[in-house]
Amino acid sequence: MFTVLLTRLDRRSATLVRRAGLVLIGWSLFHATHHPDVHGRGLVVGVLFAANAIAWLSWTVRLLDQHTITPDLWVMAGAGGLLAA
């Protein structure tokens, strides 16, 4: 549903919404109990967040009229799901 809403926006507005989403994810992650670190669970969180952020930025620059599931969406779903868990 979110993707359908983005297709109705012009490219600039959709890009701003996508970037705002990434900022909100980063903000919530750094204020969570297990935030990115260089040891243990924090390292896993940091690596997953980096993978998610790179995939999210790739998704941000992708054309809005593409309605196919691409590898960046698979990475976002996997890393995001593991971060939420």
PDB file of N, CA, C and O in Angstrom:
ATOM      1  N   MET A   1       0.818  -1.189   0.000  1.00  0.00           N
ATOM      2  CA  MET A   1       0.000   0.000   0.000  1.00  0.00           C
ATOM      3  C   MET A   1       0.865   1.257   0.000  1.00  0.00           C
ATOM      4  O   MET A   1       0.549   2.238  -0.673  1.00  0.00           O
ATOM      5  N   PHE A   2       1.960   1.219   0.761  1.00  0.00           N
ATOM      6  CA  PHE A   2       2.851   2.372   0.825  1.00  0.00           C
ATOM      7  C   PHE A   2       3.420   2.689  -0.552  1.00  0.00           C
ATOM      8  O   PHE A   2       3.518   3.854  -0.938  1.00  0.00           O
ATOM      9  N   THR A   3       3.800   1.639  -1.298  1.00  0.00           N
ATOM     10  CA  THR A   3       4.355   1.841  -2.634  1.00  0.00           C
ATOM     11  C   THR A   3       3.315   2.443  -3.561  1.00  0.00           C
ATOM     12  O   THR A   3       3.651   3.268  -4.410  1.00  0.00           O
ATOM     13  N   VAL A   4       2.058   2.047  -3.413  1.00  0.00           N
ATOM     14  CA  VAL A   4       0.989   2.602  -4.239  1.00  0.00           C
ATOM     15  C   VAL A   4       0.839   4.096  -3.958  1.00  0.00           C
ATOM     16  O   VAL A   4       0.642   4.883  -4.884  1.00  0.00           O
ATOM     17  N   LEU A   5       0.929   4.487  -2.704  1.00  0.00           N
ATOM     18  CA  LEU A   5       0.848   5.908  -2.367  1.00  0.00           C
ATOM     19  C   LEU A   5       2.008   6.687  -2.964  1.00  0.00           C
ATOM     20  O   LEU A   5       1.830   7.821  -3.410  1.00  0.00           O
ATOM     21  N   LEU A   6       3.200   6.087  -2.977  1.00  0.00           N
ATOM     22  CA  LEU A   6       4.360   6.783  -3.527  1.00  0.00           C
ATOM     23  C   LEU A   6       4.254   6.973  -5.032  1.00  0.00           C
ATOM     24  O   LEU A   6       4.792   7.941  -5.568  1.00  0.00           O
ATOM     25  N   THR A   7       3.566   6.062  -5.726  1.00  0.00           N
ATOM     26  CA  THR A   7       3.443   6.208  -7.176  1.00  0.00           C
ATOM     27  C   THR A   7       2.526   7.365  -7.537  1.00  0.00           C
ATOM     28  O   THR A   7       2.578   7.855  -8.665  1.00  0.00           O
ATOM     29  N   ARG A   8       1.700   7.808  -6.623  1.00  0.00           N
ATOM     30  CA  ARG A   8       0.809   8.939  -6.883  1.00  0.00           C
ATOM     31  C   ARG A   8       1.483  10.283  -6.650  1.00  0.00           C
ATOM     32  O   ARG A   8       0.957  11.318  -7.058  1.00  0.00           O
ATOM     33  N   LEU A   9       2.631  10.279  -6.004  1.00  0.00           N
ATOM     34  CA  LEU A   9       3.378  11.513  -5.749  1.00  0.00           C
ATOM     35  C   LEU A   9       4.335  11.790  -6.896  1.00  0.00           C
ATOM     36  O   LEU A   9       4.715  10.884  -7.638  1.00  0.00           O
ATOM     37  N   ASP A  10       4.719  13.055  -7.032  1.00  0.00           N
ATOM     38  CA  ASP A  10       5.762  13.365  -8.006  1.00  0.00           C
ATOM     39  C   ASP A  10       7.090  12.830  -7.473  1.00  0.00           C
ATOM     40  O   ASP A  10       7.207  12.526  -6.286  1.00  0.00           O
ATOM     41  N   ARG A  11       8.079  12.716  -8.338  1.00  0.00           N
ATOM     42  CA  ARG A  11       9.356  12.080  -7.983  1.00  0.00           C
ATOM     43  C   ARG A  11      10.036  12.758  -6.792  1.00  0.00           C
ATOM     44  O   ARG A  11      10.565  12.075  -5.916  1.00  0.00           O
ATOM     45  N   ARG A  12      10.028  14.062  -6.753  1.00  0.00           N
ATOM     46  CA  ARG A  12      10.700  14.780  -5.667  1.00  0.00           C
ATOM     47  C   ARG A  12      10.036  14.514  -4.315  1.00  0.00           C
ATOM     48  O   ARG A  12      10.721  14.263  -3.323  1.00  0.00           O
ATOM     49  N   SER A  13       8.712  14.567  -4.276  1.00  0.00           N
ATOM     50  CA  SER A  13       7.983  14.310  -3.025  1.00  0.00           C
ATOM     51  C   SER A  13       8.169  12.871  -2.568  1.00  0.00           C
ATOM     52  O   SER A  13       8.353  12.614  -1.378  1.00  0.00           O
ATOM     53  N   ALA A  14       8.122  11.933  -3.508  1.00  0.00           N
ATOM     54  CA  ALA A  14       8.309  10.522  -3.150  1.00  0.00           C
ATOM     55  C   ALA A  14       9.703  10.276  -2.603  1.00  0.00           C
ATOM     56  O   ALA A  14       9.870   9.499  -1.662  1.00  0.00           O
ATOM     57  N   THR A  15      10.704  10.926  -3.178  1.00  0.00           N
ATOM     58  CA  THR A  15      12.067  10.782  -2.687  1.00  0.00           C
ATOM     59  C   THR A  15      12.192  11.348  -1.274  1.00  0.00           C
ATOM     60  O   THR A  15      12.867  10.754  -0.432  1.00  0.00           O
ATOM     61  N   LEU A  16      11.561  12.469  -1.006  1.00  0.00           N
ATOM     62  CA  LEU A  16      11.582  13.045   0.345  1.00  0.00           C
ATOM     63  C   LEU A  16      10.905  12.126   1.350  1.00  0.00           C
ATOM     64  O   LEU A  16      11.395  11.976   2.470  1.00  0.00           O
ATOM     65  N   VAL A  17       9.795  11.510   0.979  1.00  0.00           N
ATOM     66  CA  VAL A  17       9.098  10.582   1.869  1.00  0.00           C
ATOM     67  C   VAL A  17       9.972   9.369   2.145  1.00  0.00           C
ATOM     68  O   VAL A  17      10.058   8.909   3.284  1.00  0.00           O
ATOM     69  N   ARG A  18      10.622   8.848   1.110  1.00  0.00           N
ATOM     70  CA  ARG A  18      11.502   7.688   1.292  1.00  0.00           C
ATOM     71  C   ARG A  18      12.680   8.022   2.201  1.00  0.00           C
ATOM     72  O   ARG A  18      13.035   7.228   3.072  1.00  0.00           O
ATOM     73  N   ARG A  19      13.284   9.184   2.005  1.00  0.00           N
ATOM     74  CA  ARG A  19      14.415   9.578   2.860  1.00  0.00           C
ATOM     75  C   ARG A  19      13.968   9.823   4.294  1.00  0.00           C
ATOM     76  O   ARG A  19      14.685   9.480   5.234  1.00  0.00           O
ATOM     77  N   ALA A  20      12.802  10.406   4.468  1.00  0.00           N
ATOM     78  CA  ALA A  20      12.273  10.626   5.820  1.00  0.00           C
ATOM     79  C   ALA A  20      12.054   9.290   6.520  1.00  0.00           C
ATOM     80  O   ALA A  20      12.298   9.167   7.721  1.00  0.00           O
ATOM     81  N   GLY A  21      11.597   8.297   5.778  1.00  0.00           N
ATOM     82  CA  GLY A  21      11.418   6.962   6.355  1.00  0.00           C
ATOM     83  C   GLY A  21      12.726   6.390   6.856  1.00  0.00           C
ATOM     84  O   GLY A  21      12.772   5.806   7.938  1.00  0.00           O
ATOM     85  N   LEU A  22      13.793   6.549   6.084  1.00  0.00           N
ATOM     86  CA  LEU A  22      15.099   6.053   6.505  1.00  0.00           C
ATOM     87  C   LEU A  22      15.599   6.794   7.737  1.00  0.00           C
ATOM     88  O   LEU A  22      16.180   6.181   8.632  1.00  0.00           O
ATOM     89  N   VAL A  23      15.385   8.082   7.794  1.00  0.00           N
ATOM     90  CA  VAL A  23      15.786   8.871   8.963  1.00  0.00           C
ATOM     91  C   VAL A  23      15.032   8.398  10.207  1.00  0.00           C
ATOM     92  O   VAL A  23      15.622   8.275  11.281  1.00  0.00           O
ATOM     93  N   LEU A  24      13.751   8.137  10.068  1.00  0.00           N
ATOM     94  CA  LEU A  24      12.957   7.657  11.207  1.00  0.00           C
ATOM     95  C   LEU A  24      13.413   6.282  11.683  1.00  0.00           C
ATOM     96  O   LEU A  24      13.455   6.022  12.886  1.00  0.00           O
ATOM     97  N   ILE A  25      13.753   5.408  10.750  1.00  0.00           N
ATOM     98  CA  ILE A  25      14.271   4.095  11.134  1.00  0.00           C
ATOM     99  C   ILE A  25      15.578   4.249  11.888  1.00  0.00           C
ATOM    100  O   ILE A  25      15.776   3.620  12.927  1.00  0.00           O
ATOM    101  N   GLY A  26      16.473   5.083  11.371  1.00  0.00           N
ATOM    102  CA  GLY A  26      17.752   5.311  12.046  1.00  0.00           C
ATOM    103  C   GLY A  26      17.571   5.915  13.422  1.00  0.00           C
ATOM    104  O   GLY A  26      18.227   5.504  14.379  1.00  0.00           O
ATOM    105  N   TRP A  27      16.683   6.890  13.525  1.00  0.00           N
ATOM    106  CA  TRP A  27      16.430   7.525  14.824  1.00  0.00           C
ATOM    107  C   TRP A  27      15.910   6.502  15.828  1.00  0.00           C
ATOM    108  O   TRP A  27      16.383   6.452  16.963  1.00  0.00           O
ATOM    109  N   SER A  28      14.939   5.687  15.415  1.00  0.00           N
ATOM    110  CA  SER A  28      14.367   4.702  16.349  1.00  0.00           C
ATOM    111  C   SER A  28      15.396   3.650  16.728  1.00  0.00           C
ATOM    112  O   SER A  28      15.391   3.156  17.855  1.00  0.00           O
ATOM    113  N   LEU A  29      16.280   3.302  15.797  1.00  0.00           N
ATOM    114  CA  LEU A  29      17.294   2.296  16.085  1.00  0.00           C
ATOM    115  C   LEU A  29      18.317   2.808  17.094  1.00  0.00           C
ATOM    116  O   LEU A  29      18.711   2.079  18.005  1.00  0.00           O
ATOM    117  N   PHE A  30      18.741   4.043  16.938  1.00  0.00           N
ATOM    118  CA  PHE A  30      19.744   4.580  17.856  1.00  0.00           C
ATOM    119  C   PHE A  30      19.160   4.923  19.231  1.00  0.00           C
ATOM    120  O   PHE A  30      19.910   5.186  20.171  1.00  0.00           O
ATOM    121  N   HIS A  31      17.851   4.922  19.352  1.00  0.00           N
ATOM    122  CA  HIS A  31      17.216   5.137  20.647  1.00  0.00           C
ATOM    123  C   HIS A  31      16.629   3.858  21.220  1.00  0.00           C
ATOM    124  O   HIS A  31      15.896   3.899  22.208  1.00  0.00           O
ATOM    125  N   ALA A  32      16.945   2.729  20.611  1.00  0.00           N
ATOM    126  CA  ALA A  32      16.442   1.435  21.069  1.00  0.00           C
ATOM    127  C   ALA A  32      17.350   0.869  22.157  1.00  0.00           C
ATOM    128  O   ALA A  32      18.419   1.412  22.436  1.00  0.00           O
ATOM    129  N   THR A  33      16.913  -0.217  22.759  1.00  0.00           N
ATOM    130  CA  THR A  33      17.702  -0.871  23.799  1.00  0.00           C
ATOM    131  C   THR A  33      19.020  -1.395  23.249  1.00  0.00           C
ATOM    132  O   THR A  33      20.075  -1.207  23.855  1.00  0.00           O
ATOM    133  N   HIS A  34      18.952  -2.056  22.090  1.00  0.00           N
ATOM    134  CA  HIS A  34      20.155  -2.602  21.454  1.00  0.00           C
ATOM    135  C   HIS A  34      20.490  -1.746  20.243  1.00  0.00           C
ATOM    136  O   HIS A  34      19.933  -1.951  19.164  1.00  0.00           O
ATOM    137  N   HIS A  35      21.382  -0.803  20.411  1.00  0.00           N
ATOM    138  CA  HIS A  35      21.774   0.082  19.329  1.00  0.00           C
ATOM    139  C   HIS A  35      23.081  -0.410  18.708  1.00  0.00           C
ATOM    140  O   HIS A  35      23.764  -1.245  19.301  1.00  0.00           O
ATOM    141  N   PRO A  36      23.438   0.092  17.528  1.00  0.00           N
ATOM    142  CA  PRO A  36      24.676  -0.348  16.877  1.00  0.00           C
ATOM    143  C   PRO A  36      25.900  -0.129  17.765  1.00  0.00           C
ATOM    144  O   PRO A  36      26.027   0.891  18.442  1.00  0.00           O
ATOM    145  N   ASP A  37      26.788  -1.110  17.740  1.00  0.00           N
ATOM    146  CA  ASP A  37      28.003  -1.071  18.539  1.00  0.00           C
ATOM    147  C   ASP A  37      29.062  -1.884  17.794  1.00  0.00           C
ATOM    148  O   ASP A  37      28.813  -2.340  16.678  1.00  0.00           O
ATOM    149  N   VAL A  38      30.210  -2.066  18.381  1.00  0.00           N
ATOM    150  CA  VAL A  38      31.279  -2.828  17.726  1.00  0.00           C
ATOM    151  C   VAL A  38      31.450  -4.220  18.321  1.00  0.00           C
ATOM    152  O   VAL A  38      32.359  -4.947  17.922  1.00  0.00           O
ATOM    153  N   HIS A  39      30.599  -4.605  19.266  1.00  0.00           N
ATOM    154  CA  HIS A  39      30.708  -5.919  19.898  1.00  0.00           C
ATOM    155  C   HIS A  39      29.339  -6.592  19.977  1.00  0.00           C
ATOM    156  O   HIS A  39      28.313  -5.923  20.103  1.00  0.00           O
ATOM    157  N   GLY A  40      29.336  -7.909  19.902  1.00  0.00           N
ATOM    158  CA  GLY A  40      28.156  -8.720  20.168  1.00  0.00           C
ATOM    159  C   GLY A  40      26.915  -8.349  19.378  1.00  0.00           C
ATOM    160  O   GLY A  40      26.951  -8.167  18.162  1.00  0.00           O
ATOM    161  N   ARG A  41      25.815  -8.244  20.110  1.00  0.00           N
ATOM    162  CA  ARG A  41      24.520  -7.949  19.500  1.00  0.00           C
ATOM    163  C   ARG A  41      24.511  -6.595  18.799  1.00  0.00           C
ATOM    164  O   ARG A  41      23.867  -6.440  17.762  1.00  0.00           O
ATOM    165  N   GLY A  42      25.207  -5.632  19.345  1.00  0.00           N
ATOM    166  CA  GLY A  42      25.295  -4.310  18.721  1.00  0.00           C
ATOM    167  C   GLY A  42      25.959  -4.360  17.355  1.00  0.00           C
ATOM    168  O   GLY A  42      25.597  -3.597  16.460  1.00  0.00           O
ATOM    169  N   LEU A  43      26.933  -5.256  17.188  1.00  0.00           N
ATOM    170  CA  LEU A  43      27.586  -5.424  15.893  1.00  0.00           C
ATOM    171  C   LEU A  43      26.597  -5.976  14.869  1.00  0.00           C
ATOM    172  O   LEU A  43      26.555  -5.512  13.730  1.00  0.00           O
ATOM    173  N   VAL A  44      25.802  -6.965  15.276  1.00  0.00           N
ATOM    174  CA  VAL A  44      24.785  -7.531  14.383  1.00  0.00           C
ATOM    175  C   VAL A  44      23.773  -6.457  14.004  1.00  0.00           C
ATOM    176  O   VAL A  44      23.389  -6.350  12.840  1.00  0.00           O
ATOM    177  N   VAL A  45      23.342  -5.668  14.972  1.00  0.00           N
ATOM    178  CA  VAL A  45      22.397  -4.581  14.711  1.00  0.00           C
ATOM    179  C   VAL A  45      23.010  -3.571  13.740  1.00  0.00           C
ATOM    180  O   VAL A  45      22.332  -3.109  12.823  1.00  0.00           O
ATOM    181  N   GLY A  46      24.261  -3.232  13.928  1.00  0.00           N
ATOM    182  CA  GLY A  46      24.929  -2.285  13.051  1.00  0.00           C
ATOM    183  C   GLY A  46      25.054  -2.783  11.619  1.00  0.00           C
ATOM    184  O   GLY A  46      24.832  -2.027  10.673  1.00  0.00           O
ATOM    185  N   VAL A  47      25.411  -4.054  11.459  1.00  0.00           N
ATOM    186  CA  VAL A  47      25.546  -4.631  10.123  1.00  0.00           C
ATOM    187  C   VAL A  47      24.178  -4.695   9.437  1.00  0.00           C
ATOM    188  O   VAL A  47      24.060  -4.366   8.256  1.00  0.00           O
ATOM    189  N   LEU A  48      23.152  -5.115  10.169  1.00  0.00           N
ATOM    190  CA  LEU A  48      21.806  -5.167   9.593  1.00  0.00           C
ATOM    191  C   LEU A  48      21.301  -3.779   9.226  1.00  0.00           C
ATOM    192  O   LEU A  48      20.665  -3.601   8.187  1.00  0.00           O
ATOM    193  N   PHE A  49      21.582  -2.799  10.074  1.00  0.00           N
ATOM    194  CA  PHE A  49      21.152  -1.438   9.756  1.00  0.00           C
ATOM    195  C   PHE A  49      21.893  -0.914   8.532  1.00  0.00           C
ATOM    196  O   PHE A  49      21.291  -0.244   7.693  1.00  0.00           O
ATOM    197  N   ALA A  50      23.174  -1.203   8.414  1.00  0.00           N
ATOM    198  CA  ALA A  50      23.941  -0.758   7.244  1.00  0.00           C
ATOM    199  C   ALA A  50      23.384  -1.392   5.971  1.00  0.00           C
ATOM    200  O   ALA A  50      23.222  -0.711   4.958  1.00  0.00           O
ATOM    201  N   ALA A  51      23.092  -2.688   6.019  1.00  0.00           N
ATOM    202  CA  ALA A  51      22.513  -3.360   4.851  1.00  0.00           C
ATOM    203  C   ALA A  51      21.162  -2.760   4.503  1.00  0.00           C
ATOM    204  O   ALA A  51      20.857  -2.528   3.333  1.00  0.00           O
ATOM    205  N   ASN A  52      20.360  -2.511   5.522  1.00  0.00           N
ATOM    206  CA  ASN A  52      19.043  -1.925   5.307  1.00  0.00           C
ATOM    207  C   ASN A  52      19.161  -0.508   4.743  1.00  0.00           C
ATOM    208  O   ASN A  52      18.415  -0.148   3.832  1.00  0.00           O
ATOM    209  N   ALA A  53      20.069   0.287   5.259  1.00  0.00           N
ATOM    210  CA  ALA A  53      20.230   1.667   4.793  1.00  0.00           C
ATOM    211  C   ALA A  53      20.712   1.708   3.344  1.00  0.00           C
ATOM    212  O   ALA A  53      20.226   2.520   2.556  1.00  0.00           O
ATOM    213  N   ILE A  54      21.656   0.848   2.987  1.00  0.00           N
ATOM    214  CA  ILE A  54      22.146   0.812   1.608  1.00  0.00           C
ATOM    215  C   ILE A  54      21.025   0.382   0.660  1.00  0.00           C
ATOM    216  O   ILE A  54      20.850   0.973  -0.406  1.00  0.00           O
ATOM    217  N   ALA A  55      20.270  -0.642   1.048  1.00  0.00           N
ATOM    218  CA  ALA A  55      19.151  -1.091   0.214  1.00  0.00           C
ATOM    219  C   ALA A  55      18.088  -0.004   0.125  1.00  0.00           C
ATOM    220  O   ALA A  55      17.508   0.210  -0.939  1.00  0.00           O
ATOM    221  N   TRP A  56      17.829   0.683   1.231  1.00  0.00           N
ATOM    222  CA  TRP A  56      16.822   1.747   1.235  1.00  0.00           C
ATOM    223  C   TRP A  56      17.238   2.890   0.305  1.00  0.00           C
ATOM    224  O   TRP A  56      16.411   3.412  -0.443  1.00  0.00           O
ATOM    225  N   LEU A  57      18.499   3.276   0.349  1.00  0.00           N
ATOM    226  CA  LEU A  57      18.979   4.342  -0.538  1.00  0.00           C
ATOM    227  C   LEU A  57      18.930   3.906  -2.001  1.00  0.00           C
ATOM    228  O   LEU A  57      18.632   4.714  -2.881  1.00  0.00           O
ATOM    229  N   SER A  58      19.218   2.642  -2.257  1.00  0.00           N
ATOM    230  CA  SER A  58      19.093   2.114  -3.615  1.00  0.00           C
ATOM    231  C   SER A  58      17.641   2.170  -4.077  1.00  0.00           C
ATOM    232  O   SER A  58      17.365   2.518  -5.225  1.00  0.00           O
ATOM    233  N   TRP A  59      16.725   1.833  -3.193  1.00  0.00           N
ATOM    234  CA  TRP A  59      15.297   1.897  -3.493  1.00  0.00           C
ATOM    235  C   TRP A  59      14.858   3.340  -3.715  1.00  0.00           C
ATOM    236  O   TRP A  59      13.970   3.599  -4.526  1.00  0.00           O
ATOM    237  N   THR A  60      15.467   4.268  -3.009  1.00  0.00           N
ATOM    238  CA  THR A  60      15.115   5.677  -3.129  1.00  0.00           C
ATOM    239  C   THR A  60      15.445   6.229  -4.516  1.00  0.00           C
ATOM    240  O   THR A  60      14.676   7.020  -5.063  1.00  0.00           O
ATOM    241  N   VAL A  61      16.563   5.828  -5.080  1.00  0.00           N
ATOM    242  CA  VAL A  61      16.958   6.364  -6.375  1.00  0.00           C
ATOM    243  C   VAL A  61      16.360   5.596  -7.553  1.00  0.00           C
ATOM    244  O   VAL A  61      16.460   6.034  -8.699  1.00  0.00           O
ATOM    245  N   ARG A  62      15.735   4.445  -7.268  1.00  0.00           N
ATOM    246  CA  ARG A  62      15.110   3.656  -8.331  1.00  0.00           C
ATOM    247  C   ARG A  62      13.897   4.392  -8.876  1.00  0.00           C
ATOM    248  O   ARG A  62      13.250   5.151  -8.153  1.00  0.00           O
ATOM    249  N   LEU A  63      13.593   4.174 -10.123  1.00  0.00           N
ATOM    250  CA  LEU A  63      12.444   4.820 -10.745  1.00  0.00           C
ATOM    251  C   LEU A  63      11.154   4.424 -10.051  1.00  0.00           C
ATOM    252  O   LEU A  63      10.994   3.276  -9.635  1.00  0.00           O
ATOM    253  N   LEU A  64      10.232   5.375  -9.923  1.00  0.00           N
ATOM    254  CA  LEU A  64       8.980   5.118  -9.218  1.00  0.00           C
ATOM    255  C   LEU A  64       8.002   4.278 -10.021  1.00  0.00           C
ATOM    256  O   LEU A  64       7.096   3.676  -9.446  1.00  0.00           O
ATOM    257  N   ASP A  65       8.164   4.224 -11.333  1.00  0.00           N
ATOM    258  CA  ASP A  65       7.206   3.487 -12.135  1.00  0.00           C
ATOM    259  C   ASP A  65       7.534   2.001 -12.239  1.00  0.00           C
ATOM    260  O   ASP A  65       6.809   1.258 -12.902  1.00  0.00           O
ATOM    261  N   GLN A  66       8.605   1.559 -11.600  1.00  0.00           N
ATOM    262  CA  GLN A  66       8.930   0.134 -11.581  1.00  0.00           C
ATOM    263  C   GLN A  66       8.082  -0.548 -10.519  1.00  0.00           C
ATOM    264  O   GLN A  66       8.115  -0.170  -9.348  1.00  0.00           O
ATOM    265  N   HIS A  67       7.331  -1.543 -10.931  1.00  0.00           N
ATOM    266  CA  HIS A  67       6.472  -2.259  -9.994  1.00  0.00           C
ATOM    267  C   HIS A  67       6.924  -3.702  -9.831  1.00  0.00           C
ATOM    268  O   HIS A  67       6.101  -4.594  -9.626  1.00  0.00           O
ATOM    269  N   THR A  68       8.207  -3.930  -9.920  1.00  0.00           N
ATOM    270  CA  THR A  68       8.748  -5.271  -9.752  1.00  0.00           C
ATOM    271  C   THR A  68       9.480  -5.347  -8.420  1.00  0.00           C
ATOM    272  O   THR A  68       9.933  -4.340  -7.875  1.00  0.00           O
ATOM    273  N   ILE A  69       9.579  -6.552  -7.922  1.00  0.00           N
ATOM    274  CA  ILE A  69      10.323  -6.761  -6.680  1.00  0.00           C
ATOM    275  C   ILE A  69      11.783  -6.968  -7.054  1.00  0.00           C
ATOM    276  O   ILE A  69      12.131  -7.912  -7.764  1.00  0.00           O
ATOM    277  N   THR A  70      12.616  -6.082  -6.569  1.00  0.00           N
ATOM    278  CA  THR A  70      14.038  -6.088  -6.897  1.00  0.00           C
ATOM    279  C   THR A  70      14.850  -6.526  -5.681  1.00  0.00           C
ATOM    280  O   THR A  70      14.322  -6.563  -4.570  1.00  0.00           O
ATOM    281  N   PRO A  71      16.121  -6.858  -5.874  1.00  0.00           N
ATOM    282  CA  PRO A  71      16.944  -7.310  -4.745  1.00  0.00           C
ATOM    283  C   PRO A  71      16.994  -6.330  -3.575  1.00  0.00           C
ATOM    284  O   PRO A  71      17.076  -6.751  -2.421  1.00  0.00           O
ATOM    285  N   ASP A  72      16.945  -5.029  -3.859  1.00  0.00           N
ATOM    286  CA  ASP A  72      16.991  -4.068  -2.751  1.00  0.00           C
ATOM    287  C   ASP A  72      15.769  -4.213  -1.843  1.00  0.00           C
ATOM    288  O   ASP A  72      15.879  -4.019  -0.633  1.00  0.00           O
ATOM    289  N   LEU A  73      14.628  -4.545  -2.398  1.00  0.00           N
ATOM    290  CA  LEU A  73      13.442  -4.758  -1.567  1.00  0.00           C
ATOM    291  C   LEU A  73      13.562  -6.032  -0.735  1.00  0.00           C
ATOM    292  O   LEU A  73      13.094  -6.077   0.403  1.00  0.00           O
ATOM    293  N   TRP A  74      14.189  -7.067  -1.299  1.00  0.00           N
ATOM    294  CA  TRP A  74      14.411  -8.301  -0.536  1.00  0.00           C
ATOM    295  C   TRP A  74      15.346  -8.040   0.648  1.00  0.00           C
ATOM    296  O   TRP A  74      15.111  -8.532   1.751  1.00  0.00           O
ATOM    297  N   VAL A  75      16.399  -7.270   0.413  1.00  0.00           N
ATOM    298  CA  VAL A  75      17.340  -6.946   1.491  1.00  0.00           C
ATOM    299  C   VAL A  75      16.651  -6.105   2.562  1.00  0.00           C
ATOM    300  O   VAL A  75      16.838  -6.341   3.756  1.00  0.00           O
ATOM    301  N   MET A  76      15.852  -5.119   2.132  1.00  0.00           N
ATOM    302  CA  MET A  76      15.133  -4.279   3.100  1.00  0.00           C
ATOM    303  C   MET A  76      14.182  -5.123   3.941  1.00  0.00           C
ATOM    304  O   MET A  76      14.092  -4.932   5.153  1.00  0.00           O
ATOM    305  N   ALA A  77      13.480  -6.046   3.315  1.00  0.00           N
ATOM    306  CA  ALA A  77      12.528  -6.895   4.045  1.00  0.00           C
ATOM    307  C   ALA A  77      13.260  -7.813   5.031  1.00  0.00           C
ATOM    308  O   ALA A  77      12.847  -7.954   6.182  1.00  0.00           O
ATOM    309  N   GLY A  78      14.335  -8.426   4.573  1.00  0.00           N
ATOM    310  CA  GLY A  78      15.068  -9.338   5.449  1.00  0.00           C
ATOM    311  C   GLY A  78      15.756  -8.630   6.605  1.00  0.00           C
ATOM    312  O   GLY A  78      15.598  -9.016   7.764  1.00  0.00           O
ATOM    313  N   ALA A  79      16.515  -7.598   6.288  1.00  0.00           N
ATOM    314  CA  ALA A  79      17.246  -6.879   7.332  1.00  0.00           C
ATOM    315  C   ALA A  79      16.279  -6.149   8.263  1.00  0.00           C
ATOM    316  O   ALA A  79      16.486  -6.117   9.476  1.00  0.00           O
ATOM    317  N   GLY A  80      15.237  -5.569   7.701  1.00  0.00           N
ATOM    318  CA  GLY A  80      14.251  -4.882   8.535  1.00  0.00           C
ATOM    319  C   GLY A  80      13.518  -5.822   9.468  1.00  0.00           C
ATOM    320  O   GLY A  80      13.262  -5.496  10.627  1.00  0.00           O
ATOM    321  N   GLY A  81      13.179  -7.004   8.947  1.00  0.00           N
ATOM    322  CA  GLY A  81      12.506  -8.007   9.789  1.00  0.00           C
ATOM    323  C   GLY A  81      13.403  -8.487  10.915  1.00  0.00           C
ATOM    324  O   GLY A  81      12.948  -8.645  12.048  1.00  0.00           O
ATOM    325  N   LEU A  82      14.673  -8.722  10.614  1.00  0.00           N
ATOM    326  CA  LEU A  82      15.603  -9.152  11.662  1.00  0.00           C
ATOM    327  C   LEU A  82      15.847  -8.033  12.677  1.00  0.00           C
ATOM    328  O   LEU A  82      15.984  -8.305  13.869  1.00  0.00           O
ATOM    329  N   LEU A  83      15.902  -6.792  12.223  1.00  0.00           N
ATOM    330  CA  LEU A  83      16.060  -5.687  13.164  1.00  0.00           C
ATOM    331  C   LEU A  83      14.860  -5.564  14.082  1.00  0.00           C
ATOM    332  O   LEU A  83      15.004  -5.289  15.273  1.00  0.00           O
ATOM    333  N   ALA A  84      13.675  -5.769  13.527  1.00  0.00           N
ATOM    334  CA  ALA A  84      12.460  -5.676  14.342  1.00  0.00           C
ATOM    335  C   ALA A  84      12.391  -6.806  15.363  1.00  0.00           C
ATOM    336  O   ALA A  84      11.847  -6.633  16.454  1.00  0.00           O
ATOM    337  N   ALA A  85      12.948  -7.968  15.004  1.00  0.00           N
ATOM    338  CA  ALA A  85      12.920  -9.106  15.922  1.00  0.00           C
ATOM    339  C   ALA A  85      13.890  -8.857  17.042  1.00  0.00           C
ATOM    340  O   ALA A  85      14.029  -9.693  17.936  1.00  0.00           O
TER     341      ALA A  85
END
